[in-house]
Amino acid sequence: MSERLLFVTGRLAKPRLEAVLAAMAPAFAYEILDIGVKVAALMTEPILLNRLPRPLPASRVVLPGRCRADLDRLSQAFGAAFERGPDEVKDLPAYFGKGGGPLDLTGHDLRIFAEIVDASTLSLDALSARASALRRAGADVIDIGCLPDTPFPHLEEAVRRLKAEGCAVSIDSAQPEELRRGASSGADFLLSLTEHTIDLAGASRPVLIPASHGDLDSLVRAYEQARALRPILDPILDPIHFGFSDSLARYRELRARLPEAELMMGTGNLTELTEADSAGVTAMLLGVCSELRIANALTVQVSPHTRRTVEEHDATRRIMFAARRDHSLPKGYGRALLQVHDRSPFPNSPAEIAAAAAQVKDRNFRIEIAADGIHVFNSHGHWVASDALALFDKLAVEKDGAHAFYLGAELQKAEIAFRLGKRYVQDEPLDWGVASDLPAENRTRLAAAGHTLRAKAGS
């Protein structure tokens, strides 16, 4: 017997939900219930507790993504599984295409080393603060970088301080003495050792590089010498136009020669030295890591354009892991890396927006975007423009400063989304993926009144 689902919706979204589910022709049986509110954002837990039928005609209930309710309490109250679906009805096919539930991006098999390149110039407190920020961003190992010709008298203290704070620590230096000091202080990893300097590792785990650039034979010899130390091998990724494609080929060759070895890829020579948004560069490089089972990535964020590279590496490793697990392309695993453009920026067509606008009976402005521009509508009209300023004289808010300010901010946001091809949701911040943190949101309760409503209430 097939599973039966109950989709709970509001009046304005019901026609869209009916059309999407009919087009999906899902394997499960389903029923649609209009709970009696206009929009999903007004659907609250008390409303659901009071209006849902008992017993429920389904074993699984799908609520709109913007519904404000505690799913666990509802599940206990009705004896059925409650879940929050996607924010947009049009995203239901993708939602059910990955196993019929929220994406599982908890797994990964890549360790992120985040280098603090100027560690020798930082005080212990500043180094600790930087390390804490990198760990919050997703780093697993804090790499203490040592600058050439720059004394590092507090290296031992730095290692011990970070270790005491729970950090895994690595040392990266071209100076044997600094590597020796790092190892004696308890560093977990020593980077950039060769077949000639393996003895510096001590109790630290060595990360080995070729004795001379591109010399894989020396790297293989070093690996054989250091097997007991569980070495990690880094054949070195070169920048574009300075050996990039050859260096990629060396990773492939090394994996073929040593299928059991643990490898590292340093991504900074691409992310830092290519003036392109780093999320796409990271996605390509970690895709290579996923295919070749490279289990370590060394990252650095020095250039302002790579300020979120650790977050991007963290998101990408989870996406690649999930896609490989599912024997899938890395598509349909969330929008974390879609920072500027979205795959489906306009969930509703102009005709669908017009149909929804025709049902509106009040003067509250609704704003949506579609391929033809920005749509603003209420019971008095429906206007469309590609330029937010072109709509001002249509809305009759010139004597209502607070409302005009609100509409100006929302319409400018809508125009940015329209021009870039991004999702726009009224009263919600634009989603820039991992390029920017979204404000914390509690979806068990209604959002507090915004600035405009507070200003109007106080006037």
N, C-alpha and C positions, 0 to 999 in steps of 0.2 A: 504494500500500500504506500503510495507516494506521500511525502510530507505535505502538510497544509499550512500555508502562511497567511497571516493577517497583516495587511498594509494599512496603517492608520494615517490619515491625511486631513488636510483642511479643504474648505470649499474651493478656493481659487486653484489649488494644485490638483484637484481630483481629475479633471479632464486630461491633464498632461500625464498623470500616473496611469490612468486607464489606457491611454494610447501607447505609452512605453511598454507596459506589461503585455499588452496584446501583441505588440511587435516582437517582443522577446520570445513569446510562445514557450515559456519555461516548462521544465519537466515536472515541477511541483504544482500542486493545486493551490489556489489563492483566493482571497476575498479582500475587497477594498472597503474600508469604513471611513466615512466622513464624520469626524468627531464633533463638528459643529463650530469650528473656529475658522476665521478667514485664512490665516497664514500659519505656517508651522511654528514660527517664533512665539506665537501666543499659546501654543499647546503646552500645558503644564501638568505636573504630576497630579494635583488635585482634580483637574479636569478629566484626566484619564481614569483615575480611581472612581470617579462618579459616573462616567459615561460609557465606559467599556462594558460590554455584556458579560454576564457571569452565568454559566461557564463560557469561556472563550471558544469560538468556533475554529481554533487552530492551536497547534502546539508551539508555534513560533510567531512572535509579533515583531514587525519591522516598523520602527518609528522614523519620522523625518530626522535628518541630521541635525537640524536646529531646534529640535524639541528639547525643552528644559525639564528633565525628570531624572530620578535616580533609578537606573535600570534594575539594580539588584532588589530594591524594595518592590518594584512593580512585579518582578518575576516571582517573588515570595507571595505577594498578595493574590496573584492570579494562577500560580502553579504552572506557568509557561515561560519559555525563554523570551526575554525582551532584548532587542538590539537596536542600536542607532544606525540607520542606513546612511547613505551619502547625503551631503547638503543639497545637491541638485538631483531632481528626479531623473534627468537624462543620464546620470552616472550610474543608474541601477544595473545596466548590462555589465559594466566593468566591475561593479561591486560583486555581482554574482559570478563573474567569470573567474575569480580567484578563490574558488572553494565556497562561495556563498557567505562570506563574512569578512570582517576587517582583516587587512593585510597583516601577516606576521613578519615583521622586520626585526625581530629580537635577535636573530642569529647572525653570526659572521665568523670568518676564520682568518682574519687579517689583523695583525698587531700594528698599531700606529705609534711610531716614534715621532715625537714633536720636538724639533730642535730649537733651543734658545741660543741663537748664534752669538749673541753678545753677553753671554753669561758672565764672562770674566770681568765685565765692566759694571755689573749690577751688585748692589748690596744684597745680603742674605734675605732681608725682608722683601725687596723688590723681586728677587729671584723666586721666592716662595709664592708671591702673588701671581707672577707670570705662570708658574707651574700649575697653580690651582685653576687659573682660567683655562689653560690648555687641557687639563684633565676634564673640566666641565664640558669642554667642547668635544671631547671624545678621545683624547690621547691616552694611550696605555703606558707609554714609557716617555719620560722626560729626558731628552738628550741635551746634555750640557756641552755646548760648543766652546771650543778654545780658539781664540783669535791668534793669528801669527804675530810674533813680536810684541805680545801683550801679556804682561805678568798676570798670574792668577794665584795670588798668595792664599786665597781662601777657598781653593778648590776642594780640599778635604772637608772643610766645614760645610760647603755647599752640598756635597754628596750626602754627608751625614744628616743635614737638616732636611733635605728632601726625602731621604729614606725614613726618617723619624715621622714625617707627615704622611707616610703611606705610599710614596711614589716609587715606582720602578725607575731606575736611573741608568742612563748610558753616558759614556764619555766619548767625544769625538775630537781627536787632536792629531796633528801631524808631528807632534813632539813626543818622542818615546818617554821622556821623563814625566810629562803630564799624564800619559796613559798609565804609567806605573803608579803614580800617585792616586789616580782614580781607582785603579784596581785594589790598592791597599786600603782605600777608604770604604770599600764595600760596593762599588758600582756593579750593577747587575750585568751590564754589557759593555764591551769595549769595541768601538768602531774603528774601521780603517786599518786593521792589522793585515800584514802580508805573511808570506811563508818565512820571511826573515825576522818577523817581530812577534810571532805567536807566543813566544815565551813570556811576553809582557802580560798575558791575560790573567795569570794567577787563578783565582777562583771565579773571575768574571767570565761570562760567555762571550767568545770572540765573534765579531762580525768581520769577515775576511774579504779583501779586495785583491785584484791582480797585483803582482809585484811591479809590473809596468803596464801602462794603459792598454787595455784590450787583450792582455796575455792570459787567455783562459787556462792554458796548461799550468801556469804558476798557481792559479786559483785552485785547480783540481789537486795539485800537489799539496797545497796548504790544507785543503780539506782532508786529504788522507792523513796528514800529520796530526791534525787536531780533532779527529773523529771523537775521541773520548770526551772532548769539551763541548760537544753538540754545537758545532760552529754554524753560523748563518753566513751565506755567501752572497756578495753583492758585486756583480760584474760591472756596475756603474752605467747609468743612463746618461747619455750625452745630449746637449742642447741641439735644437734644429739647426741644420747647416754646419754643424760641428761634429758630425758622426752619429746623429740620432738614429737613423735607420739601421746602421751597422750595429749600434749598441743594442737595439731591440733584438736583432738577429742573434746576438751573443746570449741574451737571456734564453731564447729558444734552444740554442745549441747546448747551453749549460744544463738545461732541464733534461734534454735528451741524453746527455752524458752521465748525469747524476740524478736519476729519477727520484731518489729517496732524499736528496739534500733539501734543507730548508733555505729558502732564498729571500733576499731583500731587494726592493726597488726604491731608490731615492727619487722622488717625483719633483723635487724643487727645481732641477735643471730645465724642466718644462713649464711648470706653473709659474715660477718666478721670472723666467727668461723669455716668456712668450706673452706679448701684450694682447691677451684674449681673456675673456671671463674664465676664471680658473675651474669652474664647476664642470664644463664640458671637457677640458683637458684632463681633469681628474677622472672623469667617467671613462674616458678612453684608456687611460693608463691602468686603472684598477680593473677594467675589463680584461686587459692583458694579464694582470695578476691573477684574476679569477681563472682564466683558461690555463695558465701555466702553474697554477697552485702556488703562487708566490705568497708567502704567509706573513710578510713584514713590509711595511712601507715607511720610509723616512720622509717626513714633511718639514717644511719651513714656511713661515709667513713673515716676510720682511717687507716686500713691496705692498703698498696700500691696496692694490687690486687683488691681493691674495689674503685679505684680512680674515676670511672665513674658510680658509682651506682645510683646517682640521675638521670643522663641521662637515664640509663637503666630502672629505675622505670617510668620515664616520657614516654619513648617509649612503655613500656609494658602496662601501663594503657590504652593507646590509642588503642593498638592492641587488648587487651582483650575486651574493650568496643565495638569496631567495630565488632569483631567476635560474641559477644553476641547479638548485635543489628541485625546481619545478620543470627542468629541461625546457626552459623558456627563453625567449628574447628578454632583455631588460626593459620591457615596456609594460605599463599597467601596474607599476609598483610605487605609486604615489608621485607627488609633485615636488619632492625635495630638491631635485636638480633642475626643475623647470623654473628658473628664476625670472626670466624676462618674458618668455612666451609660454602659453599653455597649449596642450594638445587639442583641447576642445574649449576655446575661449567663449563661445556663444552657445550656451546650452539650449536656448530657445530661439526659434525663427521669428522674423517680424510678424508673420501671421499668427503664431501662437501668442506672442505678446499682445497683439491687437485683440485676440479673443479674450485674454485675461483682463485687459483694460476695459472691455465692454461689460464685464461683470462688476466693476467697482462702483459702489454707490455712495462713497464719501469723498471728502475733499482732500484727504491725505495724499501726498504725492508718493507715487511708486517710481523707482528708477531701475531700469534694466539696460543692458546693451545687447546689440545683435550686429550682424554683418553690415547693416545699413546705417548704424550709428547709435546714438544715445536716445533711449526712449524715456519720456517722462509722462505720467498719466495720472489722472484722478477722475472724479465724476464729472468734471467740467471740460475735460479734453484730453487729447493724446497728441504729444508733440515729439518730433524726431529731428535730431541734428547731429552733425559730426563735431561741432564746436560748442563747448559748454556755454560760452558767452552768448551764442546766438539764441539761447533759450530764455534768457533772463526776462525780456519784455513780454514773453508769453505767459509767465507764471503769476503775475499780479501780486508780487510780494514786496514791492518797493516801499511800502509803508510798515513792513514787519521786519525790523532789522535782524532779530534773532533767527527767524525763519529763512530770510535771505542769506544770512551767513551760513546756516546749515546746508541749504541747497547749493550754495556756491562751492563749499568744500566737497560735498558729495558728487556734484556734477564734474568738478575738476578731476576727482578720483576716477569717475566713470570715463572721462575722456582719455586719461592716461591708459586705462585698461583697454579701451576701444582701439587706441592707436597702436599699442604694443601687442594686442591679441592676448589679453589676460582675462581671467575670470574676474567679474565684478559682482559683489553682493552688497546691497544697500546696508549701511550702518556697520559694515565689517571692514577691517583693514585689508588692503591688498595683500595677497599671499606671495611673498618673494622666495618661497622655498627656504633652503637653509642660508640664503644670503642675508636674512634678517630674522630675528626672533619675533614671533607673534606674541601679543599680550596674552598673559594667562587668562584662561576662560573657564568658568564653572558652568557646565551644561546641566546642572541639576536645579538651577534657579534662573529666574529672569534677570537680564542685565539691568544694572542701575541706570537711571535716567542720565542722558548725555548732557553735554554743556548747554546745548540750546534749550532743552526742556527745563534744566535747572535755572537758566537765566530768565525764561518766561515765567517760571513759578515765583521767582523772587522779585519780579517787576510789579 
